[in-house]
Amino acid sequence: MFYREAGDFKTSYIDDSQTFPIKFDRYRYYVVLAVAFGIIPFLINDYLANALLLPFLIYAIAAIGLNILVGYCGQVSLGTGGFMAVGAYACYKLMTAFPDVSMFIHVILAGGITAIVGVLFGLPSLRIKGFYLAVATLAAQFFLVWLFNRVPWFYNYSASGQINAPERDVFGIIITGPNAPAWATYLFCLIFLTICALIARNLTRGTTGRTWMAIRDMDIAAEIIGVNPLRAKLTAFAVSSFFVGIAGALFFAVYLGAVEVGEAFGIQKSFLVLFMIIIGGLGSIFGSFAGAAFLVLLPVVLKVVGADWLGWPTDIVAHLQLVIVGGLIILFLILEPHGLAQLWRVAKEKLRLWPFPH
């Protein structure tokens, strides 16, 4: 009754290969996009932008990127924070060196630079995998943070070692700096998230995504049937790092405005994005959105309920958040390894059979 595919016939290969081949799904996403682009910008304020919407949009891009590498290609990575730092510092250097270039170009170029760095650090994946690859990417995380701390050129020889985003505008509308309106920063990040999600969705449904999943499921068998592991793994690292670099550039330039690499892009950032895809669901674009939304909303809800309503101390609330996240990760890994995305798939299956769900 609520969710039906019966009667939704395809009469051409083009219809059958659409990004969302089921009409109900397609219309649902159209409605979500219409609300996101046409309604929320008129209702947004600084609190909603800084506490909920901007972190969600940026972390969703980073989660999509990491999910491509871990969920679709099976290459474990703990260097997400370091690659976000590459995107942030690349964007900062581009903004200060080329002040007249559009901010869109700066963010895209920052993603491209991060993709190159990601490929370089992805080369060990050709020889090692599993726990050893995780350790190698963890070493990349520490090395990149150390590099940005120790080489003054990256932060333009600032005495504090901190980088600050200069004010930039797009079509006359300020999107970086303290004077940027909330709706402008929101729309700027939303545009990047929408484009990144569509690219990731189409990549994972095409030949490239199938080669990634073949490597993930059994790399030796994939190589026997003709999949090139070198190309598959390095393209996964490149695409993943590109998205993560874009997220890092937006995190620095649009959201925070000023960062210090050790505090903003430390190892905790890598684990945070990893927890998002574990809770949301590995190998699912929707799971990346769900995990990012959950971990962005959780501290806000705990603050409102615990600190504001119940009067708990803020340190207790912060520790409670860590306990809940840790417990949920254990719960999902044991009971539902595919995360919130799988729960959503089960709910859709029951809606297909309603009122007689099995």
RORO-448304 format. One record per residue: residue in three letters; x, z, y of N, C-alpha, C in turn. Coordinates in pm, whole numbers, padded with zeros to 5 digits, always signed. Atoms other than C-alpha are relative to their C-alpha. Example, Ala and Ser with C-alpha at 12.3 -4.5 7.8 and 13.67 -1.06 7.14 Angstrom:
2
ALA+00089+00000-00119+01230+00780-00450+00090+00000+00120
SER-00082-00006-00119+01367+00714-00106-00077+00073+00109
% end
This chain:
358
MET+00083+00000-00121+00000+00000+00000+00086+00000+00125
PHE-00082-00011-00119+00272+00099+00247+00118-00097-00001
TYR-00122+00082+00010+00552-00121+00116-00022-00099-00113
ARG+00033+00100+00100+00473-00446-00063+00089-00124+00014
GLU-00072+00126+00004+00675-00749-00169-00086-00111-00059
ALA+00083+00099+00065+00399-00925-00363-00056-00099+00103
GLY+00049+00102-00091+00302-01254-00202+00101-00045+00103
ASP-00104+00038-00097+00624-01274+00002+00088-00107-00066
PHE-00067+00107+00072+00729-01610-00142+00107-00066+00087
LYS-00106+00074-00067+01047-01799-00054-00011-00147-00041
THR+00014+00143+00028+01028-02177-00026+00129-00077+00026
SER-00128+00067-00023+01393-02253+00060+00113+00100-00022
TYR-00117-00087+00017+01742-02120+00000+00030+00076+00129
ILE-00024-00066-00128+01765-02039+00370-00086+00125+00012
ASP+00088-00117-00003+01463-01808+00344+00049+00109-00094
ASP-00041-00098+00100+01601-01642+00032+00132+00068+00036
SER-00131-00056-00033+01946-01582+00183+00004+00066+00136
GLN+00002-00068-00129+01832-01418+00506+00061+00139-00012
THR-00057-00134+00001+01993-01092+00606-00101+00102-00052
PHE+00108-00086+00050+01659-00918+00542-00108-00092-00058
PRO+00091+00099+00057+01469-01146+00299-00145+00048-00012
ILE+00137-00052+00011+01163-00916+00271-00059+00015+00139
LYS+00061+00002-00134+00925-00958+00565-00018+00141+00055
PHE+00023-00137-00047+00840-00587+00581+00129+00059+00057
ASP-00129-00050-00049+01210-00497+00615+00037-00067+00131
ARG-00037+00075-00120+01263-00770+00872-00077+00048+00121
TYR+00082-00047-00112+00972-00658+01091+00037+00142+00039
ARG-00036-00139-00028+01077-00295+01057+00127+00006+00086
TYR-00122+00001-00079+01426-00373+01188-00023-00060+00138
TYR+00035+00053-00132+01278-00583+01468-00058+00110+00088
VAL+00061-00109-00077+01073-00281+01575+00106+00101+00043
VAL-00106-00095-00034+01376-00052+01560+00086-00054+00114
LEU-00081+00060-00106+01580-00293+01773-00077-00006+00132
ALA+00079+00006-00122+01293-00334+02021-00005+00137+00068
VAL+00002-00135-00056+01269+00044+02064+00137+00037+00056
ALA-00136-00037-00042+01649+00084+02087+00040-00070+00129
PHE-00042+00076-00118+01695-00190+02348-00102+00006+00114
GLY+00102+00013-00103+01363-00182+02533-00066+00127+00047
ILE+00071-00124-00036+01238+00178+02540+00097+00113+00030
ILE-00090-00115-00016+01521+00430+02494+00078-00004+00132
PRO-00073-00001-00128+01722+00309+02801-00080+00055+00117
PHE+00083-00052-00109+01426+00409+03020-00028+00150-00014
LEU+00027-00142+00025+01398+00756+02862+00126+00084-00007
ILE-00124-00072+00026+01763+00849+02824+00044+00080+00122
ASN-00064-00079-00105+01937+01120+03025+00141+00036-00045
ASP-00139-00029+00031+02290+01255+03034+00014+00086-00126
TYR-00011-00087+00117+02224+01525+02773-00022-00079-00129
LEU+00027+00079+00119+02069+01286+02520+00115-00097-00029
ALA-00108+00096+00019+02347+01034+02576+00125+00068-00055
ASN-00126-00063+00038+02639+01277+02544-00010+00084-00126
ALA+00014-00089+00116+02499+01508+02277-00041-00074-00127
LEU+00057+00065+00118+02323+01262+02046+00032-00149-00011
LEU+00004+00145+00018+02308+00892+02116+00139-00064-00003
LEU-00134+00061-00001+02665+00797+02213+00083+00041-00123
PRO-00075-00033+00123+02828+01001+01930-00056-00071-00123
PHE+00059+00068+00115+02580+00853+01682+00041-00146-00005
LEU-00033+00143-00002+02643+00494+01790+00146-00024-00036
ILE-00143+00021+00022+03021+00530+01789+00040+00039-00142
TYR-00034-00042+00135+03046+00726+01464-00062-00094-00104
ALA+00061+00095+00093+02809+00478+01298+00091-00122-00018
ILE-00095+00113+00011+03056+00195+01378+00119+00040-00086
ALA-00114-00046+00080+03344+00401+01236-00039+00018-00146
ALA+00045-00020+00138+03139+00492+00927-00020-00134-00072
ILE+00013+00133+00061+03053+00125+00864+00137-00054-00039
GLY-00134+00048+00030+03421+00038+00886+00060+00070-00120
LEU-00057-00073+00113+03529+00313+00647-00076-00029-00129
ASN+00080+00030+00120+03242+00234+00409+00038-00134-00060
ILE-00047+00129+00053+03364-00125+00380+00123+00021-00086
LEU-00126-00021+00072+03704+00000+00268-00020+00088-00124
VAL+00014-00097+00108+03600+00297+00052-00118-00034-00090
GLY+00121+00020+00079+03245+00217-00056-00008-00136-00065
TYR+00012+00135+00053+03267-00159-00105+00125-00047-00073
CYS-00124+00047+00062+03634-00216-00191+00068+00106-00087
GLY-00054-00105+00085+03712+00120-00352+00140+00046+00035
GLN-00134-00042-00043+04031+00183-00150-00012+00128+00083
VAL+00017-00129-00066+04044+00552-00056+00089+00008+00123
SER-00076-00009-00124+04152+00615+00302-00028+00132+00070
LEU+00011-00123-00080+04219+00935+00495+00066-00019+00136
GLY-00067+00026-00127+04364+00765+00803-00092-00048+00109
THR+00096+00051-00098+04046+00692+00998+00028+00050+00140
GLY-00030-00056-00133+04138+00926+01285+00118-00070+00065
GLY-00115+00070-00055+04475+00757+01326-00033-00141+00045
PHE+00038+00136-00039+04320+00410+01333-00092+00001+00121
MET+00079-00014-00123+04066+00528+01589+00092+00022+00120
ALA-00096-00021-00109+04362+00647+01796+00067-00131+00040
VAL-00058+00131-00032+04517+00299+01771-00095-00078+00089
GLY+00097+00069-00083+04195+00150+01908-00009+00058+00140
ALA+00011-00065-00131+04179+00406+02188+00121-00032+00087
TYR-00120+00024-00080+04540+00364+02301+00018-00148+00031
ALA-00007+00144-00028+04525-00016+02268-00095-00035+00114
CYS+00097+00024-00107+04214-00017+02487+00053+00053+00134
TYR-00054-00058-00123+04384+00211+02741+00110-00089+00059
LYS-00108+00085-00050+04693-00010+02765-00055-00132+00055
LEU+00059+00124-00047+04478-00321+02802-00075+00020+00132
MET+00074-00028-00123+04258-00160+03068+00093+00018+00119
THR-00092-00024-00111+04557-00056+03276+00086-00123+00030
ALA-00085+00118-00021+04756-00379+03225-00079-00119+00053
PHE+00083+00113-00041+04468-00623+03279-00133+00050+00057
PRO+00121-00063-00055+04217-00456+03512-00113-00098+00030
ASP+00103+00098-00035+04029-00780+03588-00069-00060-00123
VAL+00060+00055+00121+03948-00865+03225-00122+00083-00038
SER+00125-00067+00037+03599-00782+03095+00025+00112-00101
MET-00012-00112+00093+03558-00453+02913-00036-00041-00142
PHE+00032+00051+00133+03401-00640+02622+00126-00054-00067
ILE-00122+00058+00055+03728-00827+02575+00100+00109-00036
HIS-00093-00110+00030+03932-00506+02594-00035+00068-00132
VAL+00041-00069+00123+03728-00340+02319+00024-00088-00122
ILE-00020+00090+00113+03739-00647+02094+00148-00016-00032
LEU-00144+00012+00023+04115-00689+02143+00057+00129-00058
ALA-00044-00127+00058+04164-00318+02070-00033+00005-00149
GLY+00034+00009+00142+03978-00373+01742+00093-00094-00074
GLY-00092+00093+00064+04200-00672+01666+00138+00060-00022
ILE-00129-00067+00015+04518-00473+01729-00005+00104-00113
THR+00015-00099+00108+04388-00196+01502-00006-00067-00136
ALA+00006+00074+00126+04313-00455+01233+00140-00036-00049
ILE-00138+00034+00037+04678-00567+01239+00073+00123-00052
VAL-00064-00125+00046+04799-00206+01211-00057+00042-00134
GLY+00063-00036+00127+04547-00145+00932+00053-00082-00116
VAL-00056+00085+00105+04679-00441+00734+00140+00047-00038
LEU-00136-00047+00028+05035-00310+00768-00002+00125-00086
PHE+00008-00122+00079+04937+00030+00635-00078-00021-00129
GLY+00072+00031+00123+04717-00135+00371+00086-00067-00104
LEU-00088+00066+00097+05011-00311+00207+00030+00086-00123
PRO-00023-00080+00122+05082-00011-00024-00115-00007-00101
SER+00114+00007+00093+04732-00063-00174+00020-00107-00105
LEU-00027+00103+00100+04874-00365-00358+00073+00057-00121
ARG-00076-00060+00110+05087-00132-00571-00056+00133-00047
ILE+00050-00132+00037+04913+00205-00565-00149+00006+00027
LYS+00144-00017-00023+04553+00323-00576-00038+00144-00030
GLY+00051-00134+00027+04339+00633-00604+00065+00107+00086
PHE-00056-00114-00071+04500+00962-00511+00126-00039+00078
TYR-00125+00037-00066+04834+00799-00424-00026-00082+00126
LEU+00036+00075-00120+04669+00557-00182-00055+00093+00107
ALA+00052-00098-00095+04484+00849-00021+00114+00072+00071
VAL-00116-00066-00059+04819+01023+00034+00072-00094+00095
ALA-00066+00097-00087+04967+00703+00181-00075-00016+00132
THR+00078+00012-00124+04682+00667+00432+00003+00130+00078
LEU-00015-00128-00070+04708+01037+00511+00132+00004+00075
ALA-00129+00009-00069+05075+00977+00595-00012-00089+00124
ALA+00022+00087-00117+04961+00693+00825-00069+00077+00111
GLN+00069-00082-00100+04727+00938+00999+00099+00086+00078
PHE-00095-00089-00067+05007+01185+01074+00104-00079+00078
PHE-00102+00080-00069+05256+00913+01166-00055-00056+00132
LEU+00056+00060-00121+05022+00745+01418-00022+00105+00108
VAL+00018-00107-00098+04932+01074+01586+00135+00043+00057
TRP-00135-00035-00048+05302+01166+01604+00054-00107+00094
LEU-00051+00109-00082+05386+00822+01747-00060+00002+00140
PHE+00065+00000-00131+05129+00843+02027+00035+00125+00081
ASN-00042-00120-00071+05246+01193+02111+00142-00010+00051
ARG-00144-00003-00027+05618+01116+02114+00050-00117+00085
VAL-00046+00117-00076+05641+00774+02281-00076-00004+00133
PRO+00071-00009-00128+05559+00810+02655-00062-00132+00046
TRP+00054+00130-00043+05494+00435+02696-00148-00011-00031
PHE+00140+00014+00040+05162+00471+02515-00094+00069+00098
TYR+00086-00066-00097+05027+00716+02773+00053-00018+00143
ASN-00049+00039-00134+05199+00546+03070+00080+00110+00068
TYR-00093-00101-00051+05453+00829+03109-00071+00111+00079
SER+00073-00108-00065+05186+01078+03215+00065+00134-00033
ALA-00064-00130+00021+05319+01430+03259-00076+00084-00102
SER+00082-00081+00091+05029+01580+03061-00009-00061-00140
GLY+00014+00067+00128+05043+01325+02778-00142-00042-00030
GLN+00142+00034+00018+04672+01260+02827-00027-00138+00059
ILE+00039+00130-00053+04514+00920+02878-00140+00011+00060
ASN+00127-00004-00071+04228+00871+03124-00051-00142+00021
ALA+00059+00134-00011+03993+00574+03125-00029-00032+00146
PRO+00035+00038-00137+03987+00397+03463-00143-00054+00006
GLU+00138+00046-00016+03650+00301+03605-00007-00152-00012
ARG+00019+00143+00020+03537-00043+03487-00150-00031-00002
ASP+00141+00040+00000+03213-00236+03522-00018-00129-00077
VAL+00039+00124+00066+03033-00513+03336-00120-00056+00075
PHE+00105+00061-00081+02824-00751+03549-00042+00091+00116
GLY+00027-00087-00114+02853-00503+03836-00053+00137-00034
ILE+00052-00130+00044+02731-00205+03628+00116+00080-00058
ILE-00111-00084+00046+02982+00079+03579-00031+00052-00140
ILE+00021-00049+00137+03027+00167+03212+00109+00099-00043
THR-00100-00101+00031+03343+00382+03214+00023+00085+00124
GLY-00023-00091-00112+03437+00680+03427-00117+00096+00020
PRO+00103-00104-00018+03237+00981+03547-00126-00050+00070
ASN+00116+00050-00073+03000+00768+03758-00085-00097-00081
ALA+00075+00095+00081+02875+00553+03471-00137+00057-00036
PRO+00134-00050+00037+02495+00587+03420-00015+00006-00152
ALA+00016-00023+00145+02382+00708+03078-00056-00123-00070
TRP+00062+00115+00067+02166+00403+03003+00099-00115-00017
ALA-00097+00109+00009+02457+00164+03072+00099+00025-00114
THR-00093-00031+00108+02700+00342+02840-00069-00011-00136
TYR+00077+00009+00125+02428+00365+02575-00017-00146-00043
LEU+00022+00141+00034+02348-00008+02588+00131-00069-00038
PHE-00130+00060+00031+02717-00101+02587+00040+00032-00144
CYS-00033-00038+00138+02776+00095+02265-00100-00058-00100
LEU+00103+00053+00090+02446-00022+02114+00025-00147-00032
ILE-00030+00142+00024+02544-00387+02157+00110-00014-00104
PHE-00109+00008+00097+02868-00330+01968-00046+00045-00138
LEU+00048-00047+00130+02693-00133+01692-00087-00106-00067
THR+00088+00102+00057+02429-00403+01644+00080-00117-00054
ILE-00081+00114+00045+02687-00681+01623+00084+00038-00122
CYS-00082-00044+00114+02915-00481+01390-00084+00017-00126
ALA+00087-00019+00117+02624-00389+01160-00042-00134-00059
LEU+00039+00132+00050+02509-00752+01135+00117-00070-00068
ILE-00118+00060+00063+02863-00872+01063+00027+00065-00135
ALA-00026-00071+00125+02911-00602+00798-00105-00033-00105
ARG+00108+00033+00094+02573-00675+00641+00020-00138-00062
ASN-00019+00135+00052+02646-01046+00608+00128-00012-00081
LEU-00123+00004+00078+03003-00993+00489-00020+00060-00139
THR+00016-00068+00129+02900-00752+00214-00096-00074-00092
ARG+00092+00077+00084+02626-00988+00093+00058-00135-00041
GLY-00058+00131+00027+02855-01293+00080+00113+00007-00100
THR-00112+00011+00094+03157-01405-00117+00104+00109+00023
THR-00100-00103-00030+03389-01166+00063-00043+00135-00054
GLY+00049-00128+00051+03171-00866-00020+00003+00007-00151
ARG-00002-00001+00147+03148-00970-00385+00142+00017-00053
THR-00139-00021+00043+03526-00990-00413+00042+00146+00023
TRP-00029-00142-00022+03553-00643-00258-00058+00086-00112
MET+00066-00083+00103+03303-00500-00507+00061-00025-00137
ALA-00067+00026+00127+03479-00674-00797+00129+00080-00011
ILE-00122-00082-00002+03807-00506-00697-00035+00147-00017
ARG+00041-00141+00011+03624-00175-00661-00038+00036-00144
ASP+00052-00035+00133+03457-00189-01003+00108-00006-00106
MET-00110+00010+00096+03758-00311-01207+00096-00107+00049
ASP-00089+00095-00065+04052-00469-01031+00069-00093-00099
ILE-00069+00086+00098+04223-00598-01347-00093-00112-00047
ALA+00096+00102+00042+03909-00777-01468-00028-00098+00113
ALA+00025+00089-00114+03850-00914-01117+00113-00100+00015
GLU-00113+00091-00011+04200-01060-01110-00002-00104-00111
ILE+00006+00093+00112+04147-01218-01452-00099-00113+00026
ILE+00102+00103-00023+03834-01401-01338+00025-00079+00128
GLY-00037+00084-00112+04010-01540-01031-00003+00063+00137
VAL-00001-00068-00129+03975-01280-00754+00143+00031+00039
ASN-00135-00027-00050+04289-01257-00543+00005+00143+00055
PRO+00000-00139-00048+04359-00881-00509+00070+00017+00133
LEU-00071-00008-00129+04605-00935-00223-00096-00032+00114
ARG+00091+00040-00107+04347-01118-00013-00116+00098+00012
ALA+00117-00087-00004+04058-00890-00110+00032+00134+00066
LYS-00034-00132-00053+04233-00562-00033+00040-00006+00147
LEU-00046+00008-00139+04399-00676+00288-00113-00039+00094
THR+00116+00030-00086+04077-00831+00423-00087+00123+00018
ALA+00077-00124-00013+03900-00502+00349+00065+00094+00100
PHE-00071-00084-00097+04168-00311+00539-00013-00056+00141
ALA+00007+00062-00133+04156-00561+00826-00138+00020+00061
VAL+00137-00013-00054+03776-00560+00867-00033+00146+00028
SER+00025-00143-00019+03754-00184+00820+00072+00052+00125
SER-00077-00048-00115+04030-00118+01074-00052-00060+00130
PHE+00057+00062-00119+03872-00364+01318-00119+00080+00051
PHE+00115-00080-00040+03546-00168+01320+00041+00139+00047
VAL-00046-00134-00038+03726+00167+01333+00070-00004+00135
GLY-00066+00014-00129+03940+00043+01623-00100-00014+00114
ILE+00106+00011-00102+03628-00059+01816-00061+00136+00026
ALA+00057-00134-00017+03484+00287+01751+00095+00089+00080
GLY-00096-00081-00074+03806+00449+01877+00007-00038+00146
ALA-00002+00045-00139+03808+00236+02191-00123+00050+00076
LEU+00122-00048-00065+03446+00325+02270+00001+00152+00013
PHE-00006-00146-00002+03506+00691+02184+00083+00049+00119
PHE-00087-00039-00112+03786+00708+02440-00056-00046+00134
ALA+00029+00058-00131+03673+00474+02718-00140+00031+00049
VAL+00139-00013-00042+03295+00516+02719-00051+00142-00017
TYR+00057-00132+00030+03222+00855+02560+00077+00114+00065
LEU-00077-00114-00051+03504+01098+02642+00059-00027+00138
GLY-00062+00033-00128+03684+00921+02928+00143+00047+00012
ALA-00138-00051+00000+04002+01124+02870+00024+00067-00134
VAL-00029-00057+00132+04168+01216+02540+00146+00039-00009
GLU-00134-00036+00045+04474+01385+02398-00001-00022-00150
VAL+00013+00056+00135+04553+01226+02064-00011+00106-00108
GLY+00004-00102+00104+04612+01542+01863-00134+00069-00011
GLU+00129-00068+00002+04281+01697+01964-00115-00095-00034
ALA+00112+00091+00016+04058+01389+01968+00005-00078-00131
PHE-00012+00088+00115+04196+01194+01670+00084+00062-00110
GLY-00074-00068+00105+04341+01455+01438-00059-00024-00137
ILE+00044+00019+00139+04292+01483+01064-00147+00036-00018
GLN+00140-00037+00013+03953+01647+01117-00092-00118+00029
LYS+00081+00119-00028+03825+01318+01259-00009-00088-00124
SER+00000+00080+00122+03925+01137+00940-00096+00059-00103
PHE+00090-00064+00097+03743+01392+00725-00145-00009+00046
LEU+00137+00007-00051+03437+01385+00951-00064-00135-00036
VAL+00055+00133+00032+03389+01008+00909-00013-00017-00151
LEU+00010+00008+00146+03461+01038+00536-00123+00077-00050
PHE+00119-00075+00039+03192+01307+00504-00127-00076+00033
MET+00119+00078-00037+02949+01077+00683-00037-00100-00108
ILE+00034+00101+00100+02978+00805+00421-00027+00063-00136
ILE+00032-00068+00126+02974+01054+00133-00145+00048+00002
ILE+00137-00048-00010+02652+01214+00254-00098-00116+00017
GLY+00090+00112-00022+02501+00886+00373-00011-00091-00120
GLY+00003+00085+00118+02598+00685+00067+00111-00102+00002
LEU-00108+00097+00010+02903+00489-00042-00056-00136-00038
GLY+00044+00135+00031+02860+00113-00053-00136-00034+00057
SER+00130+00025-00062+02562+00107+00183+00016+00001+00152
ILE-00003+00004-00147+02536-00003+00546-00100+00100+00056
PHE+00098-00100-00044+02219+00203+00585+00055+00141-00017
GLY-00057-00132+00021+02407+00500+00438+00096+00040+00110
SER-00089-00031-00111+02662+00473+00718-00079+00050+00120
PHE+00087-00047-00108+02382+00506+00974-00055+00138-00031
ALA+00062-00127+00037+02217+00791+00783+00101+00115+00007
GLY-00101-00104-00004+02540+00988+00742+00043+00034+00141
ALA-00038-00026-00139+02637+00945+01107-00110+00077+00073
ALA+00112-00069-00065+02290+01051+01224-00007+00145-00045
PHE+00012-00136+00053+02291+01354+00996+00108+00092+00058
LEU-00107-00089-00046+02632+01490+01100+00008+00010+00152
VAL+00010-00015-00145+02566+01424+01469-00115+00095+00035
LEU+00115-00085-00029+02225+01593+01459+00020+00145-00046
LEU-00013-00134+00058+02333+01891+01246+00051+00105+00098
PRO-00045-00105-00093+02541+02080+01508-00098+00024+00114
VAL+00098-00018-00107+02275+02018+01775-00117+00086-00049
VAL+00111-00077+00056+01998+02151+01549+00042+00145-00023
LEU-00046-00136+00025+02206+02452+01446+00017+00078+00130
LYS-00015-00068-00129+02286+02530+01809-00136+00041+00055
VAL+00132-00031-00054+01921+02512+01912-00066+00113-00080
VAL+00067-00100+00085+01792+02712+01614+00078+00130-00005
GLY-00078-00121+00019+02080+02954+01562+00035+00072+00128
ALA-00048-00063-00123+02219+03016+01910-00113+00024+00100
ASP+00102-00011-00105+01918+02952+02136-00123+00080-00047
TRP+00121-00067+00047+01625+03069+01922+00028+00136-00063
LEU-00027-00124+00073+01778+03333+01694+00104+00088+00067
GLY-00097-00081-00072+02051+03450+01932+00128+00029-00075
TRP-00124-00021+00073+02338+03417+01686+00120-00035+00087
PRO-00122+00037-00075+02695+03408+01825+00040-00145-00032
THR-00036+00141+00018+02831+03057+01872+00104-00021-00109
ASP-00100+00016+00106+03126+03118+01638-00065+00005-00138
ILE+00073-00005+00127+02884+03212+01358-00069-00134-00026
VAL+00067+00130+00014+02689+02891+01421+00099-00108-00039
ALA-00101+00101+00032+03009+02684+01412+00046+00011-00145
HIS-00040-00019+00139+03115+02838+01081-00113-00036-00096
LEU+00114+00036+00083+02765+02794+00942-00008-00152-00018
GLN+00000+00146+00010+02790+02423+01017+00099-00047-00107
LEU-00099+00038+00100+03108+02398+00808-00048+00033-00140
VAL+00050-00040+00132+02944+02586+00521-00108-00096-00047
ILE+00108+00092+00038+02637+02360+00526+00055-00136-00038
VAL-00057+00132+00031+02842+02039+00537+00073+00004-00134
GLY-00070-00011+00128+03065+02157+00253-00094+00011-00118
GLY+00098-00013+00107+02768+02264+00044-00074-00131-00028
LEU+00071+00127+00019+02589+01934+00102+00089-00104-00068
ILE-00090+00095+00065+02897+01733+00003+00008+00029-00150
ILE-00003-00036+00142+02922+01925-00326-00132-00037-00066
LEU+00132+00028+00055+02547+01888-00380-00020-00150-00023
PHE+00018+00144+00014+02546+01514-00318+00092-00057-00108
LEU-00092+00052+00100+02855+01453-00532-00047+00031-00142
ILE+00047-00040+00133+02693+01637-00824-00135-00064-00033
LEU+00136+00041+00030+02326+01544-00795-00032-00143+00041
GLU+00032+00134-00049+02316+01221-00596+00124-00062+00064
PRO-00126+00053-00055+02656+01048-00561-00019-00113+00100
HIS+00023+00111-00093+02499+00757-00372-00066+00045+00131
GLY+00037-00056-00129+02379+00988-00092-00142-00028+00045
LEU+00132+00016-00060+02089+00957+00146-00053-00142-00018
ALA+00046+00138+00019+02078+00579+00099-00075-00015-00131
GLN+00070+00007+00129+01981+00622-00266-00134+00071+00006
LEU+00129-00068-00017+01710+00873-00172-00099-00091+00072
TRP+00086+00094-00071+01572+00611+00068-00045-00113-00093
ARG+00038+00104+00095+01579+00346-00207-00107+00051-00097
VAL+00100-00058+00091+01388+00578-00443-00134+00014+00071
ALA+00125-00012-00076+01132+00647-00170-00068-00135+00014
LYS+00059+00133-00011+01081+00272-00120-00058-00046-00133
GLU+00054+00036+00131+01037+00222-00494-00134+00068-00026
LYS+00126-00072+00019+00766+00488-00499-00109-00057+00091
LEU+00099+00060-00088+00594+00330-00199-00048-00134-00052
ARG+00042+00127+00058+00590-00003-00381-00112+00021-00103
LEU+00096-00027+00108+00387+00158-00664-00111+00094+00043
TRP+00101-00095-00046+00174+00388-00451-00139-00059-00019
PRO+00005-00147+00020-00072+00548-00534+00035+00043-00141
PHE-00037-00036+00136+00078+00548-00885+00152+00001-00014
PRO-00146-00004+00012+00446+00636-00831+00043+00061-00132
HIS-00050-00054+00126+00649+00700-01144+00102+00111+00028
% end
